[in-house]
Amino acid sequence: MITDPQEGSTGNFGTVLFDAVDNPVIQRLALNWEKRATVKRDDPDLLDLFDPELPDYPDTIVPFKDHHTYQELSSEQQGEILSWAMIALNRNTMFSEQRVVNPAFSLILQGEFPGLWGEALEISLMQSMVDEQYHTLMHHMASGITRKRRGKPFKDSDLPLPYYSRVHMQLSADAPERWQRSLLTLSFATITELCIGGYLELIAKAPGIQPMNLALARLHRHDEVCHGSINGELVKVLYPQLNKEQQRFLVQALCDALEAYAANDYGTWQTVMKLVGVKGGEEMLLDVQDAGRKALLRDYSGLYRVFEDLDVLEQIEFDWSSVKVSGEIPYQ
């Protein structure tokens, strides 16, 4: 996916001492946390928002919405599929927050990247880690309420590991060097923070779905717009401090993470079809995959701007003409 830039030597982090990160975006976000963070506000009671008459997830974004097999299912089976979809979203979010994002922030705070340090930066990362822990709690509670109100177990453990997590784990296992594994974790965290807002927006703006999940998506997205700004700035500060090999690896890792995050998780959908007992479910999924419905997200504008600022767009083999560039850069 990346053309070969100028050759550089291998090496570990920490061969050069750098000044503290004095970034105005990060400083403003750190100072504004008390006013903007969801964890610092009075949230609506999610239980009070649950409406059993409405679906838990918008069928407008499931890849098989128009397939005859799905269309011919009973309303009960369709509703169960959509409940599983929301349970999977909640679970995927918790995996990303706890196994990718917060570990990446911890690496920075532990000094893994010598060029990323400074009082405002460290405060903003600690604040973000509090946010992420709270998001995990919100999504966990939402799944619990769904189980209780729907009267079905919807066990997380019945689902496979999220595709995004599997890709991150496999790439990390294949990476022989510590610096590669560190950059992979940072890259997957960056893509999560830059792209999760687009996914949550699909939920938050969907008409006629569960009010509890609408509120959850809106609350979470409010924080993630800020986190995306932080992660984008971190990558832009770190990139010029890396040697050529590390720069090349970082850009490729970001591309791999983007491809994994934007994809429909057909492994999870296959499991859901079996759990719901959909006859012809596997064939339906093969049909929609063959039809090219592989991507869930289309808004890559956050990463596009990061690549643009790093002046590496020419290294990326990607059709940027299909990119939605929203221009949304809040809190700066």
Contacts in CASP RR format, 6 or more apart in sequence:
PFRMAT RR
TARGET T0000
AUTHOR 0000-0000-0000
METHOD contacts of the structure
MODEL  1
MITDPQEGSTGNFGTVLFDAVDNPVIQRLALNWEKRATVKRDDPDLLDLF
DPELPDYPDTIVPFKDHHTYQELSSEQQGEILSWAMIALNRNTMFSEQRV
VNPAFSLILQGEFPGLWGEALEISLMQSMVDEQYHTLMHHMASGITRKRR
GKPFKDSDLPLPYYSRVHMQLSADAPERWQRSLLTLSFATITELCIGGYL
ELIAKAPGIQPMNLALARLHRHDEVCHGSINGELVKVLYPQLNKEQQRFL
VQALCDALEAYAANDYGTWQTVMKLVGVKGGEEMLLDVQDAGRKALLRDY
SGLYRVFEDLDVLEQIEFDWSSVKVSGEIPYQ
1 252 0 8 1.000
1 255 0 8 1.000
1 256 0 8 1.000
1 316 0 8 1.000
1 317 0 8 1.000
1 318 0 8 1.000
2 248 0 8 1.000
2 251 0 8 1.000
2 252 0 8 1.000
2 255 0 8 1.000
2 315 0 8 1.000
2 316 0 8 1.000
2 317 0 8 1.000
3 314 0 8 1.000
3 315 0 8 1.000
3 317 0 8 1.000
4 248 0 8 1.000
5 244 0 8 1.000
5 247 0 8 1.000
5 248 0 8 1.000
5 312 0 8 1.000
5 315 0 8 1.000
6 244 0 8 1.000
7 244 0 8 1.000
7 245 0 8 1.000
8 243 0 8 1.000
8 244 0 8 1.000
8 245 0 8 1.000
9 243 0 8 1.000
9 244 0 8 1.000
9 245 0 8 1.000
10 177 0 8 1.000
10 243 0 8 1.000
10 245 0 8 1.000
11 179 0 8 1.000
11 243 0 8 1.000
11 245 0 8 1.000
11 246 0 8 1.000
12 177 0 8 1.000
12 178 0 8 1.000
12 179 0 8 1.000
13 112 0 8 1.000
13 113 0 8 1.000
13 114 0 8 1.000
13 179 0 8 1.000
13 182 0 8 1.000
14 114 0 8 1.000
14 115 0 8 1.000
16 114 0 8 1.000
16 241 0 8 1.000
17 114 0 8 1.000
18 114 0 8 1.000
18 115 0 8 1.000
18 117 0 8 1.000
18 241 0 8 1.000
20 117 0 8 1.000
20 118 0 8 1.000
20 119 0 8 1.000
20 121 0 8 1.000
21 115 0 8 1.000
21 116 0 8 1.000
21 117 0 8 1.000
21 118 0 8 1.000
21 120 0 8 1.000
21 121 0 8 1.000
21 237 0 8 1.000
22 118 0 8 1.000
22 120 0 8 1.000
23 120 0 8 1.000
23 121 0 8 1.000
23 233 0 8 1.000
23 237 0 8 1.000
24 332 0 8 1.000
25 229 0 8 1.000
25 230 0 8 1.000
25 233 0 8 1.000
25 332 0 8 1.000
26 120 0 8 1.000
26 121 0 8 1.000
26 124 0 8 1.000
26 230 0 8 1.000
26 233 0 8 1.000
27 120 0 8 1.000
28 331 0 8 1.000
28 332 0 8 1.000
29 124 0 8 1.000
29 226 0 8 1.000
29 229 0 8 1.000
29 230 0 8 1.000
29 331 0 8 1.000
30 120 0 8 1.000
30 121 0 8 1.000
30 123 0 8 1.000
30 124 0 8 1.000
30 127 0 8 1.000
32 331 0 8 1.000
33 40 0 8 1.000
33 124 0 8 1.000
33 127 0 8 1.000
34 40 0 8 1.000
36 222 0 8 1.000
36 223 0 8 1.000
36 226 0 8 1.000
36 331 0 8 1.000
37 127 0 8 1.000
37 130 0 8 1.000
37 131 0 8 1.000
37 223 0 8 1.000
38 131 0 8 1.000
38 134 0 8 1.000
38 135 0 8 1.000
38 138 0 8 1.000
38 219 0 8 1.000
38 220 0 8 1.000
38 222 0 8 1.000
38 223 0 8 1.000
39 130 0 8 1.000
39 131 0 8 1.000
39 134 0 8 1.000
43 138 0 8 1.000
43 215 0 8 1.000
43 219 0 8 1.000
44 215 0 8 1.000
46 138 0 8 1.000
46 141 0 8 1.000
46 142 0 8 1.000
46 145 0 8 1.000
46 212 0 8 1.000
46 215 0 8 1.000
46 216 0 8 1.000
47 145 0 8 1.000
47 212 0 8 1.000
49 210 0 8 1.000
49 211 0 8 1.000
49 212 0 8 1.000
49 215 0 8 1.000
50 145 0 8 1.000
50 146 0 8 1.000
50 149 0 8 1.000
50 210 0 8 1.000
50 211 0 8 1.000
50 212 0 8 1.000
51 210 0 8 1.000
51 211 0 8 1.000
51 212 0 8 1.000
52 149 0 8 1.000
52 150 0 8 1.000
54 208 0 8 1.000
54 209 0 8 1.000
54 210 0 8 1.000
54 211 0 8 1.000
55 78 0 8 1.000
55 79 0 8 1.000
55 82 0 8 1.000
55 83 0 8 1.000
55 208 0 8 1.000
55 209 0 8 1.000
55 210 0 8 1.000
56 79 0 8 1.000
56 82 0 8 1.000
56 83 0 8 1.000
56 85 0 8 1.000
56 86 0 8 1.000
56 146 0 8 1.000
56 150 0 8 1.000
56 209 0 8 1.000
56 210 0 8 1.000
56 213 0 8 1.000
57 82 0 8 1.000
57 83 0 8 1.000
57 85 0 8 1.000
57 86 0 8 1.000
57 89 0 8 1.000
57 203 0 8 1.000
57 209 0 8 1.000
57 210 0 8 1.000
57 213 0 8 1.000
58 82 0 8 1.000
58 202 0 8 1.000
58 203 0 8 1.000
58 206 0 8 1.000
58 207 0 8 1.000
58 208 0 8 1.000
58 209 0 8 1.000
59 65 0 8 1.000
59 78 0 8 1.000
59 82 0 8 1.000
60 206 0 8 1.000
61 202 0 8 1.000
61 206 0 8 1.000
61 296 0 8 1.000
62 70 0 8 1.000
62 81 0 8 1.000
62 82 0 8 1.000
62 85 0 8 1.000
63 264 0 8 1.000
63 269 0 8 1.000
63 285 0 8 1.000
63 288 0 8 1.000
63 289 0 8 1.000
63 293 0 8 1.000
63 296 0 8 1.000
64 70 0 8 1.000
64 269 0 8 1.000
64 284 0 8 1.000
64 285 0 8 1.000
64 287 0 8 1.000
64 288 0 8 1.000
64 293 0 8 1.000
67 284 0 8 1.000
67 287 0 8 1.000
67 288 0 8 1.000
69 278 0 8 1.000
69 279 0 8 1.000
69 280 0 8 1.000
69 281 0 8 1.000
69 283 0 8 1.000
69 284 0 8 1.000
70 78 0 8 1.000
70 81 0 8 1.000
70 284 0 8 1.000
73 81 0 8 1.000
73 278 0 8 1.000
77 276 0 8 1.000
77 277 0 8 1.000
77 278 0 8 1.000
80 152 0 8 1.000
80 276 0 8 1.000
81 272 0 8 1.000
81 273 0 8 1.000
81 276 0 8 1.000
81 278 0 8 1.000
83 146 0 8 1.000
83 150 0 8 1.000
83 152 0 8 1.000
83 154 0 8 1.000
84 154 0 8 1.000
84 159 0 8 1.000
84 272 0 8 1.000
84 275 0 8 1.000
84 276 0 8 1.000
85 272 0 8 1.000
86 142 0 8 1.000
86 143 0 8 1.000
86 146 0 8 1.000
86 210 0 8 1.000
86 213 0 8 1.000
87 143 0 8 1.000
87 146 0 8 1.000
87 154 0 8 1.000
87 156 0 8 1.000
87 159 0 8 1.000
88 159 0 8 1.000
88 162 0 8 1.000
88 265 0 8 1.000
88 268 0 8 1.000
88 272 0 8 1.000
89 139 0 8 1.000
89 199 0 8 1.000
89 203 0 8 1.000
90 139 0 8 1.000
90 140 0 8 1.000
90 142 0 8 1.000
90 143 0 8 1.000
91 139 0 8 1.000
91 143 0 8 1.000
91 156 0 8 1.000
91 159 0 8 1.000
91 162 0 8 1.000
92 162 0 8 1.000
92 164 0 8 1.000
92 165 0 8 1.000
92 265 0 8 1.000
93 135 0 8 1.000
93 136 0 8 1.000
93 139 0 8 1.000
93 196 0 8 1.000
93 220 0 8 1.000
94 136 0 8 1.000
94 139 0 8 1.000
94 140 0 8 1.000
95 161 0 8 1.000
95 162 0 8 1.000
95 164 0 8 1.000
95 165 0 8 1.000
96 162 0 8 1.000
96 164 0 8 1.000
96 165 0 8 1.000
96 192 0 8 1.000
96 196 0 8 1.000
97 132 0 8 1.000
97 133 0 8 1.000
97 135 0 8 1.000
97 136 0 8 1.000
98 132 0 8 1.000
98 136 0 8 1.000
99 165 0 8 1.000
99 168 0 8 1.000
100 164 0 8 1.000
100 165 0 8 1.000
100 168 0 8 1.000
100 185 0 8 1.000
100 188 0 8 1.000
100 189 0 8 1.000
100 192 0 8 1.000
101 128 0 8 1.000
101 132 0 8 1.000
101 189 0 8 1.000
101 192 0 8 1.000
101 193 0 8 1.000
101 227 0 8 1.000
102 129 0 8 1.000
102 132 0 8 1.000
102 133 0 8 1.000
103 185 0 8 1.000
103 189 0 8 1.000
104 185 0 8 1.000
104 186 0 8 1.000
104 188 0 8 1.000
104 189 0 8 1.000
104 190 0 8 1.000
105 125 0 8 1.000
105 128 0 8 1.000
105 129 0 8 1.000
105 132 0 8 1.000
105 189 0 8 1.000
106 129 0 8 1.000
107 113 0 8 1.000
107 182 0 8 1.000
107 185 0 8 1.000
107 186 0 8 1.000
108 116 0 8 1.000
108 117 0 8 1.000
108 121 0 8 1.000
108 125 0 8 1.000
108 186 0 8 1.000
108 234 0 8 1.000
109 122 0 8 1.000
109 125 0 8 1.000
109 126 0 8 1.000
111 117 0 8 1.000
112 182 0 8 1.000
113 182 0 8 1.000
113 186 0 8 1.000
113 238 0 8 1.000
114 241 0 8 1.000
115 237 0 8 1.000
115 238 0 8 1.000
115 241 0 8 1.000
116 234 0 8 1.000
116 237 0 8 1.000
116 238 0 8 1.000
121 234 0 8 1.000
124 230 0 8 1.000
125 230 0 8 1.000
128 227 0 8 1.000
128 230 0 8 1.000
131 223 0 8 1.000
131 227 0 8 1.000
132 227 0 8 1.000
135 220 0 8 1.000
135 223 0 8 1.000
138 216 0 8 1.000
138 219 0 8 1.000
138 220 0 8 1.000
139 216 0 8 1.000
139 220 0 8 1.000
142 212 0 8 1.000
142 213 0 8 1.000
142 216 0 8 1.000
143 154 0 8 1.000
143 156 0 8 1.000
145 212 0 8 1.000
146 154 0 8 1.000
147 153 0 8 1.000
147 154 0 8 1.000
158 271 0 8 1.000
158 275 0 8 1.000
159 268 0 8 1.000
159 271 0 8 1.000
159 272 0 8 1.000
160 166 0 8 1.000
160 267 0 8 1.000
160 268 0 8 1.000
160 271 0 8 1.000
161 169 0 8 1.000
162 265 0 8 1.000
162 268 0 8 1.000
163 260 0 8 1.000
163 263 0 8 1.000
163 265 0 8 1.000
163 266 0 8 1.000
163 267 0 8 1.000
163 268 0 8 1.000
164 188 0 8 1.000
164 192 0 8 1.000
164 257 0 8 1.000
164 260 0 8 1.000
164 261 0 8 1.000
164 265 0 8 1.000
167 256 0 8 1.000
167 257 0 8 1.000
167 260 0 8 1.000
168 184 0 8 1.000
168 185 0 8 1.000
168 188 0 8 1.000
168 257 0 8 1.000
168 260 0 8 1.000
171 184 0 8 1.000
171 253 0 8 1.000
171 256 0 8 1.000
172 181 0 8 1.000
172 184 0 8 1.000
172 185 0 8 1.000
175 181 0 8 1.000
175 184 0 8 1.000
179 246 0 8 1.000
180 249 0 8 1.000
183 246 0 8 1.000
183 249 0 8 1.000
183 250 0 8 1.000
183 253 0 8 1.000
184 253 0 8 1.000
184 257 0 8 1.000
186 234 0 8 1.000
186 235 0 8 1.000
186 238 0 8 1.000
186 250 0 8 1.000
186 253 0 8 1.000
187 250 0 8 1.000
187 253 0 8 1.000
187 254 0 8 1.000
187 256 0 8 1.000
187 257 0 8 1.000
188 253 0 8 1.000
188 257 0 8 1.000
188 260 0 8 1.000
188 261 0 8 1.000
189 231 0 8 1.000
190 228 0 8 1.000
190 231 0 8 1.000
190 232 0 8 1.000
190 234 0 8 1.000
190 235 0 8 1.000
190 254 0 8 1.000
190 257 0 8 1.000
190 306 0 8 1.000
191 254 0 8 1.000
191 257 0 8 1.000
191 258 0 8 1.000
191 260 0 8 1.000
191 261 0 8 1.000
191 303 0 8 1.000
192 257 0 8 1.000
192 261 0 8 1.000
193 224 0 8 1.000
193 227 0 8 1.000
193 228 0 8 1.000
193 230 0 8 1.000
193 231 0 8 1.000
193 232 0 8 1.000
194 228 0 8 1.000
194 231 0 8 1.000
194 232 0 8 1.000
194 302 0 8 1.000
194 303 0 8 1.000
194 306 0 8 1.000
195 258 0 8 1.000
195 261 0 8 1.000
195 262 0 8 1.000
195 297 0 8 1.000
195 299 0 8 1.000
195 300 0 8 1.000
195 302 0 8 1.000
195 303 0 8 1.000
196 220 0 8 1.000
196 221 0 8 1.000
196 224 0 8 1.000
197 220 0 8 1.000
197 221 0 8 1.000
197 224 0 8 1.000
197 225 0 8 1.000
198 221 0 8 1.000
198 297 0 8 1.000
198 299 0 8 1.000
199 296 0 8 1.000
199 297 0 8 1.000
200 217 0 8 1.000
200 218 0 8 1.000
200 220 0 8 1.000
200 221 0 8 1.000
200 224 0 8 1.000
201 217 0 8 1.000
201 221 0 8 1.000
203 209 0 8 1.000
203 213 0 8 1.000
203 214 0 8 1.000
203 216 0 8 1.000
203 217 0 8 1.000
204 214 0 8 1.000
204 217 0 8 1.000
204 218 0 8 1.000
204 221 0 8 1.000
206 214 0 8 1.000
225 328 0 8 1.000
225 330 0 8 1.000
225 331 0 8 1.000
226 330 0 8 1.000
226 331 0 8 1.000
228 302 0 8 1.000
229 329 0 8 1.000
229 330 0 8 1.000
229 331 0 8 1.000
229 332 0 8 1.000
232 302 0 8 1.000
232 306 0 8 1.000
235 250 0 8 1.000
235 254 0 8 1.000
235 306 0 8 1.000
235 310 0 8 1.000
236 306 0 8 1.000
236 309 0 8 1.000
236 310 0 8 1.000
238 250 0 8 1.000
239 247 0 8 1.000
239 250 0 8 1.000
239 310 0 8 1.000
242 250 0 8 1.000
251 307 0 8 1.000
251 310 0 8 1.000
251 312 0 8 1.000
251 315 0 8 1.000
251 316 0 8 1.000
254 303 0 8 1.000
254 306 0 8 1.000
254 307 0 8 1.000
255 316 0 8 1.000
255 318 0 8 1.000
258 300 0 8 1.000
258 303 0 8 1.000
261 297 0 8 1.000
262 295 0 8 1.000
262 296 0 8 1.000
262 297 0 8 1.000
262 300 0 8 1.000
263 294 0 8 1.000
263 295 0 8 1.000
263 296 0 8 1.000
264 293 0 8 1.000
264 294 0 8 1.000
264 295 0 8 1.000
264 296 0 8 1.000
266 285 0 8 1.000
266 289 0 8 1.000
269 285 0 8 1.000
270 282 0 8 1.000
270 285 0 8 1.000
273 280 0 8 1.000
273 281 0 8 1.000
273 282 0 8 1.000
273 284 0 8 1.000
273 285 0 8 1.000
278 284 0 8 1.000
298 322 0 8 1.000
298 323 0 8 1.000
298 324 0 8 1.000
299 323 0 8 1.000
299 324 0 8 1.000
299 326 0 8 1.000
300 323 0 8 1.000
300 324 0 8 1.000
301 323 0 8 1.000
301 324 0 8 1.000
301 325 0 8 1.000
301 326 0 8 1.000
301 327 0 8 1.000
301 328 0 8 1.000
304 313 0 8 1.000
304 320 0 8 1.000
304 323 0 8 1.000
304 325 0 8 1.000
305 325 0 8 1.000
305 329 0 8 1.000
307 313 0 8 1.000
307 316 0 8 1.000
313 320 0 8 1.000
END
